Amino acid sequence: MDIFIQQLINGVTLGSVYAIVALGYTMVYGIIQLINFAHGEVVMIGAMVAYSVIVALAGAGAPLPPLAIVLAGALVAIPVCMAVGFTLERVAYRPLRRAPRLAPLITAIGLSIILQHLAMIVWSRNPLPYPQIVKSVSYHLTGNPNGATITNVQIAILAVSVAMMAGLMALVYKTRLGIAMRATAQNQAVAGLMGIDVNKVIALTFVIAGGLGSVAGVMVGTYYGIAHYQMGFLLGLKAFSAAVLGGIGNLAGAMLGGMLLGIIEALGAGYVGDLTNLCHFADWSEALAQRCAVDPNVVLFGSNYQDVFAFIVLILVLVFRPSGLLGERVADRA
Amino acid sequence: MRAILDTKGNPKLAWAGLALVGIALLVLPFALAAMGTAWVRITNLAILFVFLALGLNIVVGFAGLLDLGYIAFYAVGAYVYALLASPHFNIHLPFWVILPIGAAVACMFGVLLGAPTLKLRGDYLAIVTLGFGEIIRIFLNNLSQPVNITNGPQGVTLIDPFRIGPFSFRDTEAFLGLAFSGPIKYYYFLLVVLLAIIVINLRLQDSRIGRAWEAIREDEVAARAMGINTRNMKLLAFAMGASFGGIAGGMFSAIQGFISPESFILLESIMVLAMVVLGGMGNVWGVIVGALLLSFAPEVLRYTVEPVQQALFGRMLVEPEVIRMLLFGFALVLMMLFRPAGLLPSATRKRELEVRR
């Protein structure tokens, strides 16, 4: 039971990061029906910029509490990523807004490669160790002294994520900008006729997505303790899967999808090895029994298949419910 | 190019031109070998990339289905060859048996991937194929436990070269006073296959199937209304593209003699896509040009970037490999922005990509 709770907590933590990144995908998709392939790279840049700031501040021995240093990292990363998001839209997506769907998708892939390799030139080819300046403190959740724990970093990630999601919801459903965004998402031409500056709204959507992504990048960096110029790719892919799982274009769906995917991944990684341990079937075959006598773990699929779960979820969702859990029916606009 | 191929309009010039190109291609490996055998190897790999680009062109260029996991089929073909012709399982089948098997297995994977994704729109398809490519790579990396199938990240070594009886493609042989080294023999083999594949592609494009793909690409609903079985046609595109990839993979295995999952990462898929986009989606000659350009680019860069940087800054700031990747990225972006139909655009594709700007 303790293992289950532990994996659940890890999953929710991971899931909240996925949810924040998925929000970036889903907002952009909702408004201009474009998969912003380079969003994962924006997250990576956020992590990298924050890394530099944190290393610089911690290295200079600034008399600041650790939390303030991480916060400073995030505060620098946010505008940088917003600028990156803005530039992406302005340079690569806006000129292609009326082009066939294949065109912006291909530029997005190109941008993603460019951003990755620029980051590699600026930072490094090697994984960068994120400074662990925040002392990790574990709190026990059950009476068992060796049982499930939650760390202060995990609590912080959850709290920040929930706050950001709430803020975004308020922005989209309570402010004038939010109304303009939703109007643009429904029908750009009519929104334009109602006096909405469509270009500005779309640019702002990218900026907001970039800001969310940068915070997610800082959270991933602090949580895993590592930053790498290729970290955005897999993270972005998983977050996209989460957005599709929840119903792409739907904000609540992205959050739900992110959480679910995080939990599926953590539980999957935690249990798949045990579930596919062939030694459960040792009495079926003599040869197997002999092998199990030597090594009781003849595992068909171990936790090294963790990264496969997101894709399997993605494919299953697309086959059986392409609109996602909360999404409306997707119109077939080929 | 057009004048050379126009055998009806100006037959004399056309045949003379074709003969010149043919002779140049036959002499090329010896000219390259004079510069170093490495250049022959590089040329062979470039031809393999032409195969891949032509295969992907069927899926992306002809049928308009964006496939970002194409390298997975290459990987499948390569692993089929490696497992059936190496000491790993101690199976040594001849290559003319394995290449068709590799093509068939890759084809099966193509259908396997195509079937659930047929209903999806273009951009979803891109993501699913991307995920599929990663799944294949993760499996290749991990299928060494509990039964060792792929030998994990270490890859498969000592893969047999092509061999016909006692005639092996790895040995050097003297013939007519010329030294035919292994890579040169492969070059001629690849050249013949390349010729066949080009003919297949050209014929395919103008066939009933090719026109059906074009119709699907331009408007799927209208294509269905015209009586085209869109599901089967799309599956066929996936299957054919995949089998081309599988064959190329098998040849890659034999030529390299060693493969590992490292050779089949996402960037390779994107590189092949960049070749197709740069050359001109849907145009066979354009795709060939694109593939050759981007295959030789890293070699050219290797010989220019380093000295230039040494001269300017006194040290290496950016490795050629990184510049190559940046070049791919910029090629994709700039091509889409300024010349979306590619360097040598196909006529219909050009109309389609440029009309709505």
Chai-1 contact restraints between the chains, C-beta under 6 A:
chainA,res_idxA,chainB,res_idxB,connection_type,confidence,min_distance_angstrom,max_distance_angstrom,comment,restraint_id
A,I35,B,D123,contact,1.0,0.0,6.0,A-B,restraint_1
A,A92,B,V333,contact,1.0,0.0,6.0,A-B,restraint_2
A,P95,B,L337,contact,1.0,0.0,6.0,A-B,restraint_3
A,R98,B,R356,contact,1.0,0.0,6.0,A-B,restraint_4
A,R101,B,G122,contact,1.0,0.0,6.0,A-B,restraint_5
A,L102,B,L66,contact,1.0,0.0,6.0,A-B,restraint_6
A,A103,B,M336,contact,1.0,0.0,6.0,A-B,restraint_7
A,A103,B,P340,contact,1.0,0.0,6.0,A-B,restraint_8
A,L105,B,D123,contact,1.0,0.0,6.0,A-B,restraint_9
A,L105,B,A126,contact,1.0,0.0,6.0,A-B,restraint_10
A,I106,B,V277,contact,1.0,0.0,6.0,A-B,restraint_11
A,I106,B,L332,contact,1.0,0.0,6.0,A-B,restraint_12
A,I106,B,M336,contact,1.0,0.0,6.0,A-B,restraint_13
A,T107,B,V333,contact,1.0,0.0,6.0,A-B,restraint_14
A,T107,B,M336,contact,1.0,0.0,6.0,A-B,restraint_15
A,I109,B,I270,contact,1.0,0.0,6.0,A-B,restraint_16
A,G110,B,G329,contact,1.0,0.0,6.0,A-B,restraint_17
A,G110,B,L332,contact,1.0,0.0,6.0,A-B,restraint_18
A,G110,B,V333,contact,1.0,0.0,6.0,A-B,restraint_19
A,I113,B,M325,contact,1.0,0.0,6.0,A-B,restraint_20
A,I113,B,F328,contact,1.0,0.0,6.0,A-B,restraint_21
A,I113,B,G329,contact,1.0,0.0,6.0,A-B,restraint_22
A,I114,B,G329,contact,1.0,0.0,6.0,A-B,restraint_23
A,H117,B,V322,contact,1.0,0.0,6.0,A-B,restraint_24
A,H117,B,M325,contact,1.0,0.0,6.0,A-B,restraint_25
A,H117,B,L326,contact,1.0,0.0,6.0,A-B,restraint_26
A,I121,B,V318,contact,1.0,0.0,6.0,A-B,restraint_27
A,V298,B,P146,contact,1.0,0.0,6.0,A-B,restraint_28
A,N304,B,N142,contact,1.0,0.0,6.0,A-B,restraint_29
A,D307,B,I138,contact,1.0,0.0,6.0,A-B,restraint_30
A,V308,B,I135,contact,1.0,0.0,6.0,A-B,restraint_31
A,V308,B,I138,contact,1.0,0.0,6.0,A-B,restraint_32
A,F311,B,G131,contact,1.0,0.0,6.0,A-B,restraint_33
A,F311,B,I135,contact,1.0,0.0,6.0,A-B,restraint_34
A,L314,B,G131,contact,1.0,0.0,6.0,A-B,restraint_35
A,I315,B,V128,contact,1.0,0.0,6.0,A-B,restraint_36
A,L318,B,L120,contact,1.0,0.0,6.0,A-B,restraint_37
A,L318,B,Y124,contact,1.0,0.0,6.0,A-B,restraint_38
A,V319,B,P116,contact,1.0,0.0,6.0,A-B,restraint_39
A,A334,B,R121,contact,1.0,0.0,6.0,A-B,restraint_40
A,A334,B,E220,contact,1.0,0.0,6.0,A-B,restraint_41
